[in-house]
């Protein structure tokens, strides 16, 4: 049977041939000797007691790379679980924020795509809980072959509802391969996590995949373009003087909409995602972008990540996909420094970028205080 091959929204030439990979590898041998990897993403003591007992407050805990524990509507959700100590023979740069045997039981696992730094079979096996796995189209058969029975796959813009939470698979610009024969045999993308029935902007998607037009923040008959402008103005209006905080972090709301971007090069799809959903928190990649001639079509630079963040109209930005593995020629500190320089250039308020250490839990609601 002929294998289906997935593609990006826009025609883009991916620099992923073995010839191009070998060129990069040869360049890397010379370049990486001069790279400073002394900076390590800090780890803080995780609040395991809170995480295991929490069934009410929405929270985000960064474990490392693209792995987050997200608690929302009573569900424990894990994104791209990877506790591997090595990646492509390179040792992990910093330990995971939570030891895997201390993670609370997981209800839902979201996979963005099949690359090894996002899909680690051993990590999925070791996680406890019911573990409903939701994956991109084309990937479910691989997981069932590995013995996982609770697997559901979605195409772009399709949604699945679990309890009071809806998960929608949204586009990214990337590619997939786990062996020489399965290139692009499964899809790639990001995930929108939101309370079921929550307004998600001008193009709300229902769980059945259909859409309807809605007004934004009580704007009545406002057009979608006007609503988009209003949403960006609202996002830009979060000032440090008006913010409610808890443990030094901003409070969001009781039912936040979270966008987990997975892996992506920069593309127009970020604007479309922003038009369809009213996003509170965007978990965006900032690492593995160098050399840009090789990585550009598949990984955003820190500058492009901020542009994507603005495209989505999200209120807060949490950087990810850096600090755990040597996947490219950039270092964790370089990624953070470029992100901060671009934030200053764009005059974005500092409080809108939440740089988490490994293991910290950002409580998005609760008993905060006015800053």
For each residue, the residues with C-beta under 8 A, 3 or more apart:
1:
2:
3: 182 185
4: 138 185
5: 183 184 185
6: 137 138 176 184 185 186 187 188
7: 184
8: 11 12 171 173 174 175 267
9: 171 173 267 268 269
10: 173 267 268
11: 8
12: 8 173 265 267 297
13: 297
14: 175 297 298
15: 20 293 294 295 296 297 298
16: 20 21 175 177 183 298
17: 20 21
18: 21 22
19: 22 23
20: 15 16 17 23 24 294
21: 16 17 18 24 25
22: 18 19 25 26
23: 19 20 26 27 294
24: 20 21 27 28 291 294
25: 21 22 28 29
26: 22 23 29 30
27: 23 24 30 31 291 329
28: 24 25 31 32 329
29: 25 26 32 33
30: 26 27 33
31: 27 28 34 35 329
32: 28 29 35 326 329
33: 29 30
34: 31
35: 31 32 329 331
36: 39 331 333
37: 93 326 331 332
38:
39: 36 331 332 333
40: 93 94 323 332
41: 64 93 94 322 323 324 332 357 358
42: 357 358
43: 94 95 97 357 358 359
44: 97 357 358 359 360
45: 359
46: 51 61 97 98 102 359 360 361
47: 50 51 361
48: 51 52 98 102 104
49: 52 53
50: 47 53 54 361
51: 46 47 48 54 59 61 69 71 98 103 104 361
52: 48 49 104
53: 49 50
54: 50 51 57 59 71
55: 74
56: 74
57: 54 71 363 364 365 366
58: 70 71 72 73 252 253 254 255 256 363 364 365
59: 51 54 70 71 72 361 362 363 364
60: 68 69 70 71 258 281 283 318 356 361 362 364
61: 46 51 68 69 70 71 97 98 359 360 361 362
62: 67 68 97 318 320 356 357 358 359 360
63: 67 68 69 81 83 96 97 98 358 359
64: 41 67 82 92 94 95 96 97 323 324 358
65: 80 82 117 320 321 322 323 324 325
66: 79 80 82 112 117 118 260 262 263 283 285 320 321
67: 62 63 64 78 79 80 81 82 83 96
68: 60 61 62 63 78 79 260 283 320
69: 51 60 61 63 76 77 78 98 103 104
70: 58 59 60 61 76 77 78 79 193 258 260
71: 51 54 57 58 59 60 61 75 76 77
72: 58 59 75 77 165 193 195 255 256 258
73: 58 163 164 165 195 255
74: 55 56 163 164
75: 71 72 107 108 162 163 165
76: 69 70 71 104 105 106 107 108 129
77: 69 70 71 72 106 107 108 109 110 165 193
78: 67 68 69 70 81 103 106 108 109 110 127
79: 66 67 68 70 109 110 112 191 260 283
80: 65 66 67 110 111 112 117 118 119 262
81: 63 67 78 109 120 123 124 127
82: 64 65 66 67 117 118 119 120 123 324
83: 63 67 96 100 120 122 123 126
84: 87 92 116 120 122 123
85: 91 92
86: 89 90 91 92
87: 84 90 92 116 117 324 325 326 327
88: 116 325 327
89: 86
90: 86 87 325 326
91: 85 86
92: 64 84 85 86 87 95 96 324 325
93: 37 40 41 323 324 325 326 332
94: 40 41 43 64 323 324 358
95: 43 64 92 358
96: 63 64 67 83 92 99 100 358
97: 43 44 46 61 62 63 64 357 358 359 360
98: 46 48 51 61 63 69 102 103 359
99: 96 102 103
100: 83 96 103 123 126 127
101: 126
102: 46 48 98 99
103: 51 69 78 98 99 100 106 127 128
104: 48 51 52 69 76 129
105: 76 128 129 130
106: 76 77 78 103 109 127 128 129 130 131
107: 75 76 77 129 130 131 132 162
108: 75 76 77 78 131 132 133 134 162 165 167
109: 77 78 79 81 106 124 127 131 132 133 134
110: 77 78 79 80 134 167 191 193 260
111: 80 114 118 119 133 134 135 136 139
112: 66 79 80 118 136 172 188 189 190 191 260 261 262 263
113: 118 119 136 139 172 174 176 186 187 188 189 262 263
114: 111 118 119 136 139 142 176 177 178 182 186 188
115: 118 119 176 177 178 263
116: 84 87 88 119 120 178
117: 65 66 80 82 87 120 325 327
118: 66 80 82 111 112 113 114 115 262 263
119: 80 82 111 113 114 115 116 124 139 178
120: 81 82 83 84 116 117 123 124
121: 124 125 146
122: 83 84 125 126
123: 81 82 83 84 100 120 126 127
124: 81 109 119 120 121 127 131 133 143 148
125: 121 122
126: 83 100 101 122 123
127: 78 81 100 103 106 109 123 124 131
128: 103 105 106
129: 76 104 105 106 107
130: 105 106 107 150
131: 106 107 108 109 124 127 148 150
132: 107 108 109 150 152 162
133: 108 109 111 124 143 148 150 151 152
134: 108 109 110 111 151 152 153 154 160 167 169 191
135: 111 139 140 143 151 152 153 154 186
136: 111 112 113 114 139 153 154 169 186 187 188 189
137: 6 153 154 155 186 187
138: 4 6 141 153 185 186 187
139: 111 113 114 119 135 136 142 143 153 186 187
140: 135 143 144 151 152 153
141: 138 144 145
142: 114 139 145 146 178 186
143: 124 133 135 139 140 146 148 151
144: 140 141 147 148 149 151
145: 141 142
146: 121 142 143
147: 144
148: 124 131 133 143 144 151
149: 144
150: 130 131 132 133
151: 133 134 135 140 143 144 148
152: 132 133 134 135 140 160
153: 134 135 136 137 138 139 140
154: 134 135 136 137 158 159 160 167 168 169
155: 137 158 169 187
156: 169 170 171 187 189
157: 168 169 170 171 205 209
158: 154 155 168 169 209
159: 154 166 167 168 169 205 206 207 208 209
160: 134 152 154 166 167 207
161: 165 166 167 196 207
162: 75 107 108 132 165 167
163: 73 74 75 196
164: 73 74 195 196
165: 72 73 75 77 108 161 162 193 194 195 196
166: 159 160 161 192 193 194 195 196 197 198 207
167: 108 110 134 154 159 160 161 162 191 192 193
168: 154 157 158 159 191 192 194 205 277
169: 134 136 154 155 156 157 158 159 189 190 191
170: 156 157 189 190 191 192 259 269 273 276
171: 8 9 156 157 189 190 267 269 272 273
172: 112 113 188 189 190 261 262 263 264 267 269
173: 8 9 10 12 264 265 266 267 269 297 298
174: 8 113 188 189 262 263 264 265 298
175: 8 14 16 183 184 188 298
176: 6 113 114 115 182 183 184 185 186 187 188
177: 16 114 115 180 182 183 184
178: 114 115 116 119 142 182
179: 182
180: 177 183
181:
182: 3 114 176 177 178 179 185 186
183: 5 16 175 176 177 180
184: 5 6 7 175 176 177
185: 3 4 5 6 138 176 182
186: 6 113 114 135 136 137 138 139 142 176 182
187: 6 113 136 137 138 139 155 156 176
188: 6 112 113 114 136 172 174 175 176 262 263
189: 112 113 136 156 169 170 171 172 174 262
190: 112 169 170 171 172 259 260 261 262 264 273
191: 79 110 112 134 167 168 169 170 259 260 262
192: 166 167 168 170 200 257 258 259 260 273 277 279
193: 70 72 77 110 165 166 167 257 258 259 260
194: 165 166 168 198 200 255 256 257 258 277
195: 72 73 164 165 166 198 255 257
196: 161 163 164 165 166 207
197: 166
198: 166 194 195 255 257 278
199: 204 214 216 278
200: 192 194 203 204 205 214 257 276 277 278
201: 204 214 216 227 228 231 274 275 276 277 278 313
202: 213 214 216 224 227 228 275 276
203: 200 211 213 224 275 276 277
204: 199 200 201 211 212 213 214 276 277
205: 157 159 168 200 209 210 211 276 277
206: 159 209 210 211 212
207: 159 160 161 166 196
208: 159
209: 157 158 159 205 206
210: 205 206
211: 203 204 205 206 276
212: 204 206
213: 202 203 204 224
214: 199 200 201 202 204
215: 218 219 220 221 222 227
216: 199 201 202 219 222 227 230 231 278
217: 230 231 234
218: 215
219: 215 216 222 226 227 230
220: 215
221: 215
222: 215 216 219 226 227 230
223: 226 227
224: 202 203 213 227 228 275
225: 228 229
226: 219 222 223 229 230
227: 201 202 215 216 219 222 223 224 230 231
228: 201 202 224 225 231 232 274 275 313
229: 225 226 232 233
230: 216 217 219 222 226 227 233 234
231: 201 216 217 227 228 234 235 274 278 313
232: 228 229 235 236 310 313
233: 229 230 236 237
234: 217 230 231 237 315
235: 231 232 238 313 314 315 352
236: 232 233 349
237: 233 234
238: 235 242 243 250 315 349 351 352
239: 242 243 349 351
240: 243 349 350 351 371
241: 371
242: 238 239 370 371
243: 238 239 240 250 251 351 370 371
244: 250 251 368 369 370 371
245: 248 249 250 251 368 369 370 371
246: 249 251 363 366 367 368 369
247: 363
248: 245
249: 245 246 354 362 363
250: 238 243 244 245 316 351 354
251: 243 244 245 246 363 364 365 366 368
252: 58 256 280 281 315 316 364 365
253: 58 256 280 364 365
254: 58 365
255: 58 72 73 194 195 198
256: 58 72 194 252 253 280 281 364 365
257: 192 193 194 195 198 200 277 278 279 280 281
258: 60 70 72 192 193 194 279 280 281 282 283
259: 170 190 191 192 193 273 277 279 281 282 283 312 314
260: 66 68 70 79 110 112 190 191 192 193 283
261: 112 172 190 264 282 283 284 285 308
262: 66 80 112 113 118 172 174 188 189 190 191 285
263: 66 112 113 115 118 172 174 188 285 298 299 321
264: 172 173 174 190 261 267 269 285 298 299 300 308
265: 12 173 174 296 297 298 299 300 304
266: 173 270 300 301 304 307 308
267: 8 9 10 12 171 172 173 264 270
268: 9 10 271 272
269: 9 170 171 172 173 264 272 273
270: 266 267 273 274 307 308 311 312
271: 268 274 275 311 312
272: 171 268 269 275 276
273: 170 171 190 192 259 269 270 276 277 279 311 312
274: 201 228 231 270 271 277 279 311 312 313 314
275: 201 202 203 224 228 271 272
276: 170 200 201 202 203 204 205 211 272 273
277: 168 192 194 200 201 203 204 205 257 259 273 274 312
278: 198 199 200 201 216 231 257 313
279: 192 257 258 259 273 274 282 312 313 314 315
280: 252 253 256 257 258 314 315 316 364
281: 60 252 256 257 258 259 314 315 316 317 318 354 364
282: 258 259 261 279 308 309 312 314 316 317 318
283: 60 66 68 79 258 259 260 261 318 320
284: 261 300 305 308 309 317 318 319 320
285: 66 261 262 263 264 288 299 300 305 319 320 321 322
286: 289 300 301 302 305 319 320 321 322 335 336 338 339
287: 299 321 322 323 327 328 330 332 335
288: 285 295 299 321 322 327 328 330
289: 286 292 295 296 299 300 301 302 328 330 335
290: 295 328 329 330 334
291: 24 27 294 295 328 329
292: 289 295 296 301
293: 15 296
294: 15 20 23 24 291
295: 15 288 289 290 291 292 298 299 328
296: 15 265 289 292 293 299 301
297: 12 13 14 15 173 265
298: 14 15 16 173 174 175 263 264 265 295
299: 263 264 265 285 287 288 289 295 296 321 328
300: 264 265 266 284 285 286 289 304 305 308
301: 266 286 289 292 296 304 305 338
302: 286 289 305 306 319 335 336 338 339 342
303: 306 307 338 342
304: 265 266 300 301 307 308
305: 284 285 286 300 301 302 308 309 317 319 339
306: 302 303 309 310 317 339 342 343 346 348
307: 266 270 303 304 310 311
308: 261 264 266 270 282 284 300 304 305 311 312
309: 282 284 305 306 312 314 317
310: 232 306 307 313 346
311: 270 271 273 274 307 308
312: 259 270 271 273 274 277 279 282 308 309
313: 201 228 231 232 235 274 278 279 310
314: 235 259 274 279 280 281 282 309 317
315: 234 235 238 252 279 280 281 352
316: 250 252 280 281 282 352 353 354
317: 281 282 284 305 306 309 314 352 353 354
318: 60 62 281 282 283 284 353 354 355 356 362
319: 284 285 286 302 305 322 335 336 339 353 355
320: 62 65 66 68 283 284 285 286
321: 65 66 263 285 286 287 288 299
322: 41 65 285 286 287 288 319 330 332 335 336
323: 40 41 64 65 93 94 287 332 358
324: 41 64 65 82 87 92 93 94
325: 65 87 88 90 92 93 117
326: 32 37 87 90 93
327: 87 88 117 287 288
328: 287 288 289 290 291 295 299
329: 27 28 31 32 35 290 291
330: 287 288 289 290 322 334 335
331: 35 36 37 39 334 335
332: 37 39 40 41 93 287 322 323 335 336
333: 36 39 336 337
334: 290 330 331 337 338
335: 286 287 289 302 319 322 330 331 332 338 339
336: 286 302 319 322 332 333 339 340 355
337: 333 334 340 341
338: 286 301 302 303 334 335 341 342
339: 286 302 305 306 319 335 336 342 343 353
340: 336 337 343 344
341: 337 338 344 345
342: 302 303 306 338 339 345 346
343: 306 339 340 346 348 350 353
344: 340 341 347
345: 341 342
346: 306 310 342 343
347: 344
348: 306 343 352 353
349: 236 238 239 240 352
350: 240 343 353
351: 238 239 240 243 250
352: 235 238 315 316 317 348 349
353: 316 317 318 319 339 343 348 350
354: 249 250 281 316 317 318 362
355: 318 319 336
356: 60 62 318 360 362
357: 41 42 43 44 62 97 360
358: 41 42 43 44 62 63 64 94 95 96 97 323
359: 43 44 45 46 61 62 63 97 98
360: 44 46 61 62 97 356 357
361: 46 47 50 51 59 60 61
362: 59 60 61 249 318 354 356
363: 57 58 59 246 247 249 251 366
364: 57 58 59 60 251 252 253 256 280 281
365: 57 58 251 252 253 254 256
366: 57 246 251 363
367: 246
368: 244 245 246 251
369: 244 245 246
370: 242 243 244 245
371: 240 241 242 243 244 245
